Every structure is written in structure tokens, then in C-alpha cells.
Amino acid sequence: MRDYQAPQMTELVDGYDPDVIWCDIGGANDSRRVLADYFNKAKNRAVPKDVTVDDRCGIPTHDYTTPEYATYPNTVVKKWEASRGLDPRSYGWNRATPDSMYMTADEVIDTLVDTTSKNGNFLLDIGPRADGSIPEIMQQRLRETGAWLRTNGESIYGTTYWSRMAQQGPLRFTVKPDQAFYITSLVQPGSQLVVDAPVPVRDGDRITLLGHDRPLKWTRSGGKLVVDVPSGVGRHAWVFKVALS
């Protein structure tokens, strides 16, 4: 098999010392030799470092899978990454796509929350125009998502999946080990959030709604966690934090 991509990949490894190599397409090639060099150089540095490759390098060896325009239906313990564009049919900018077809902020945030709860990363593409400018609709979606993350990002960054379950109806779960348990509702929960799951909450624990500065009243009823929800707070996805004592 001819070595079509080795010179370019070798240049990336030698010249830029990347932490991640994200191949695409996954066609037949002999990238095994290049990747062996990549891993060996990372291991034999004066200060060794961890490096990683995806499942699109044309060989069976990889560290994580990359479903495209899709996610997994449940938790995948081995790390993975969902990838898609804001455009429903293109990773680049497509002048034929009207603004109304782009992902909404709700869809971006829901995908991020869902993916995180199942142990995945979310890779979201935007495509510049020919002059390098970012289309306004893409800027808007990123800013809306960023605003949500400023309030709720602690339920995403540095968290891991809940081993009991990833989801229950519109609810998603993430954990910050020994610190907090997060319940995210993808729909407005109404006056009460009802969770029919063995949430690790104990008497005296504090439950808050991120973005709301007061602890919430909660009870257990028939094995369910019931949390009183203040009105008129939150947008896109509502994150309830159980501070673990």
C-alpha cells in the first residue's frame, strides 16, 4: 500500500508536536508507521505527555470514536466525540442554506448536554465565507451557547457520566466526583422537577438551580426526588446542582 499521507502527517508530528491527531475520511492508508512514531516521540520526550488519535486514520488502532451528525443512544464508557456542523448538511459555509435551517441554540445546547452525559465530547463546526468572515447566524449561535455555558458550564467542564444512567426522559445526568451531582432538564420543568431515579442526595444536602442564587426546597416522595422550581428563571436547559456533602 502506498504511503500517501505519511509526509504530511510526519510534518505535523515533527513540526507542531500535537496533542491530538484528528484524521478524517478513514480511507485505506499506512498511517500505522506515522502514528507509531507519534506515540513513541510523546513517550520518549524529556517530559512525556499523553497524545491521542481518532478512529479515522484508516487503521483499527484508535483512542476514540467519532459518530458524525449523530450521538450514541446511551453511555459509551470508552471516550467518544460527536461531530457535526451548525449547518444541517455541510461542515463548511453553504450559501444555499437559509438561516432558518441552522441549529437553534436549544439544539446546540441539548446536543452538548446529551453528549456529555454519555461520556462524549461535542465537536461543533462553523464554516467561514470566502473572505474569512463568520456568518452572523453562526456567531449568534456560538454567543447564545457561550452565554448558557457562563452560567451552567460547571455541569459540563470537568464532569463525567453517572454510572447508573445517562438519561431519563428529558433529564440528563453528570457528576463532578466527590463534589456535585447535576440534573439537567432539556425542557422547562414547570413548578416542580420530579426525578424518578436514585439521585445521590442526602438529608441536609443543598440543591440549587444554576443561575438562581437561593437553595431550593426539595423532598423525597415514593422514591422520587421532587424539587420546587422558581418561576421565570433559566433558558435553553435547566441545570440543578446537588452539592454533595
VMD Tcl script that draws the C-alpha trace (Angstrom):
set ca {
  {0.00 0.00 0.00}
  {1.43 3.37 -0.94}
  {2.21 5.92 1.75}
  {0.02 8.81 0.56}
  {-0.36 10.76 3.77}
  {2.84 9.97 5.69}
  {4.86 13.08 4.62}
  {2.11 15.47 5.68}
  {1.42 13.68 8.96}
  {5.14 13.41 9.71}
  {5.45 17.16 9.19}
  {2.61 17.74 11.64}
  {4.19 15.45 14.25}
  {7.74 16.78 13.87}
  {6.94 20.44 13.34}
  {3.97 21.05 15.62}
  {4.12 18.41 18.38}
  {0.31 18.00 18.52}
  {-1.55 16.56 21.48}
  {-4.32 15.26 19.20}
  {-4.29 13.92 15.64}
  {-7.80 14.03 14.21}
  {-7.78 12.18 10.89}
  {-10.75 12.32 8.56}
  {-12.32 10.11 5.88}
  {-10.70 6.91 7.15}
  {-9.65 5.54 3.77}
  {-7.03 2.82 3.42}
  {-3.50 4.04 4.15}
  {-0.42 3.03 6.07}
  {-0.60 5.60 8.84}
  {0.37 2.95 11.38}
  {4.08 3.78 10.97}
  {3.50 7.51 11.37}
  {1.31 7.00 14.41}
  {3.85 4.63 15.97}
  {6.45 7.39 15.63}
  {3.95 9.87 17.08}
  {3.33 7.78 20.19}
  {6.99 6.93 20.66}
  {8.06 10.57 20.46}
  {5.43 11.55 23.01}
  {6.63 8.79 25.34}
  {10.36 9.49 24.92}
  {10.24 13.27 25.46}
  {12.19 14.72 28.38}
  {8.76 15.21 29.92}
  {6.47 12.52 28.44}
  {2.96 13.57 27.50}
  {-0.32 11.88 26.60}
  {-1.40 12.04 22.96}
  {-4.44 10.66 21.20}
  {-5.83 9.76 17.75}
  {-9.35 9.25 16.45}
  {-10.86 6.33 14.52}
  {-10.48 7.88 11.04}
  {-6.81 7.18 10.37}
  {-7.52 4.12 8.22}
  {-6.29 1.53 10.72}
  {-8.01 -0.29 13.61}
  {-5.86 1.44 16.25}
  {-7.58 4.46 17.79}
  {-8.41 6.05 21.13}
  {-11.94 7.31 20.49}
  {-14.80 7.02 18.02}
  {-16.36 9.90 16.10}
  {-20.03 9.50 15.16}
  {-20.91 12.20 12.61}
  {-24.22 14.10 12.74}
  {-25.25 11.54 15.37}
  {-24.77 10.57 19.01}
  {-24.98 7.28 20.84}
  {-28.30 6.26 22.42}
  {-26.69 5.63 25.80}
  {-23.43 5.89 27.72}
  {-20.30 4.62 26.00}
  {-17.63 4.09 28.64}
  {-14.77 4.33 26.13}
  {-14.36 8.00 25.28}
  {-16.01 9.27 22.09}
  {-16.71 12.51 20.24}
  {-19.82 13.56 18.32}
  {-19.08 15.85 15.38}
  {-21.37 17.93 13.18}
  {-21.76 21.35 11.62}
  {-24.19 24.08 12.61}
  {-25.36 23.70 9.03}
  {-27.59 20.59 8.82}
  {-25.87 19.31 5.69}
  {-22.41 20.84 5.48}
  {-19.28 21.35 7.55}
  {-18.42 24.47 5.59}
  {-20.41 27.56 4.77}
  {-23.08 26.81 2.16}
  {-24.67 29.85 0.57}
  {-27.71 27.73 -0.31}
  {-28.56 27.07 3.37}
  {-31.04 29.61 4.78}
  {-30.57 30.83 8.35}
  {-33.77 29.04 9.36}
  {-32.13 25.67 8.73}
  {-29.19 26.16 11.09}
  {-29.22 24.51 14.50}
  {-31.00 26.63 17.08}
  {-29.33 27.47 20.39}
  {-31.65 24.94 22.04}
  {-30.46 22.23 19.66}
  {-26.78 23.06 20.17}
  {-27.09 23.10 23.96}
  {-29.26 19.98 24.09}
  {-26.73 18.11 21.94}
  {-23.87 19.28 24.16}
  {-25.67 18.21 27.33}
  {-26.79 14.87 25.89}
  {-23.33 14.05 24.55}
  {-21.59 14.97 27.81}
  {-23.98 12.83 29.86}
  {-22.99 9.81 27.75}
  {-19.22 10.35 28.20}
  {-18.68 12.11 24.87}
  {-17.14 15.34 23.63}
  {-19.03 17.57 21.21}
  {-17.15 18.91 18.18}
  {-19.20 21.65 16.51}
  {-18.08 23.08 13.18}
  {-18.57 26.56 11.81}
  {-17.57 27.49 8.26}
  {-16.21 30.89 7.22}
  {-17.12 32.63 4.00}
  {-14.53 33.01 1.24}
  {-13.33 36.29 2.79}
  {-12.77 34.63 6.16}
  {-15.76 36.23 7.89}
  {-18.01 34.14 10.11}
  {-21.69 34.28 9.07}
  {-23.82 36.22 11.53}
  {-26.12 33.26 12.24}
  {-23.11 31.19 13.30}
  {-21.83 34.00 15.52}
  {-25.24 34.28 17.14}
  {-25.48 30.56 17.89}
  {-22.00 30.48 19.42}
  {-22.72 33.52 21.59}
  {-26.01 32.06 22.78}
  {-24.28 28.80 23.67}
  {-21.46 30.70 25.38}
  {-23.95 32.67 27.47}
  {-25.54 29.41 28.64}
  {-22.11 27.96 29.46}
  {-21.14 31.00 31.51}
  {-23.98 30.13 33.88}
  {-24.12 26.36 33.54}
  {-20.66 25.31 32.38}
  {-19.76 23.65 35.66}
  {-22.21 20.87 34.73}
  {-20.16 20.26 31.56}
  {-16.50 21.06 32.23}
  {-14.64 18.60 34.43}
  {-17.63 16.28 34.81}
  {-18.10 12.65 33.96}
  {-21.04 10.34 33.30}
  {-23.26 8.86 36.00}
  {-22.69 5.11 36.06}
  {-26.33 4.41 36.98}
  {-27.86 6.05 33.90}
  {-27.25 8.86 31.42}
  {-30.82 9.95 30.88}
  {-34.41 9.69 31.94}
  {-36.90 11.23 29.53}
  {-35.82 14.89 29.10}
  {-33.36 14.67 32.02}
  {-29.61 14.19 31.69}
  {-27.11 13.49 34.48}
  {-23.45 14.37 35.03}
  {-21.16 14.06 38.04}
  {-18.23 16.01 39.44}
  {-16.74 13.28 41.65}
  {-16.97 13.97 45.39}
  {-18.27 17.49 44.71}
  {-21.57 17.69 42.89}
  {-24.26 15.83 41.00}
  {-26.03 17.63 38.14}
  {-29.51 17.08 36.77}
  {-30.18 18.92 33.51}
  {-33.69 19.21 32.15}
  {-33.84 19.79 28.41}
  {-37.40 21.12 28.78}
  {-38.79 23.76 31.12}
  {-39.57 21.69 34.24}
  {-42.60 23.66 35.42}
  {-43.23 24.29 39.10}
  {-41.58 21.04 40.17}
  {-38.75 18.86 38.93}
  {-39.55 15.18 39.50}
  {-36.69 12.70 39.20}
  {-37.59 9.01 39.43}
  {-34.00 7.85 39.84}
  {-31.66 7.05 42.77}
  {-30.13 10.52 42.89}
  {-27.30 10.62 45.47}
  {-28.90 13.25 47.70}
  {-28.99 13.02 51.49}
  {-30.81 14.89 54.21}
  {-29.22 18.30 54.60}
  {-27.79 18.42 51.07}
  {-28.22 21.67 49.19}
  {-29.93 21.73 45.79}
  {-29.69 24.85 43.63}
  {-30.68 25.89 40.13}
  {-27.62 27.29 38.41}
  {-28.17 30.98 37.75}
  {-30.54 31.27 40.73}
  {-28.94 32.37 43.99}
  {-31.15 30.63 46.56}
  {-31.28 26.98 47.65}
  {-34.41 25.14 46.52}
  {-36.86 23.21 48.64}
  {-36.78 19.50 47.93}
  {-38.35 16.32 49.26}
  {-38.48 12.63 48.52}
  {-41.83 11.14 47.63}
  {-42.30 7.47 46.82}
  {-38.60 7.12 45.99}
  {-38.68 10.14 43.69}
  {-36.79 13.38 44.16}
  {-39.14 16.36 43.96}
  {-37.63 19.85 43.71}
  {-39.61 23.09 43.81}
  {-38.65 25.23 40.80}
  {-38.78 29.06 40.87}
  {-40.68 30.66 38.03}
  {-39.19 32.75 35.25}
  {-35.60 31.56 35.52}
  {-33.27 29.85 33.06}
  {-33.22 29.37 29.31}
  {-32.49 26.51 26.91}
  {-31.63 23.85 29.52}
  {-32.14 23.99 33.28}
  {-29.34 22.67 35.50}
  {-30.00 21.57 39.08}
  {-26.93 21.06 41.26}
  {-26.82 18.70 44.21}
  {-23.87 19.77 46.33}
  {-22.53 16.51 47.76}
  {-21.71 16.60 51.45}
}
mol new
graphics top color blue
foreach p $ca { graphics top sphere $p radius 0.5 }
foreach p [lrange $ca 0 end-1] q [lrange $ca 1 end] { graphics top cylinder $p $q radius 0.2 }
display resetview
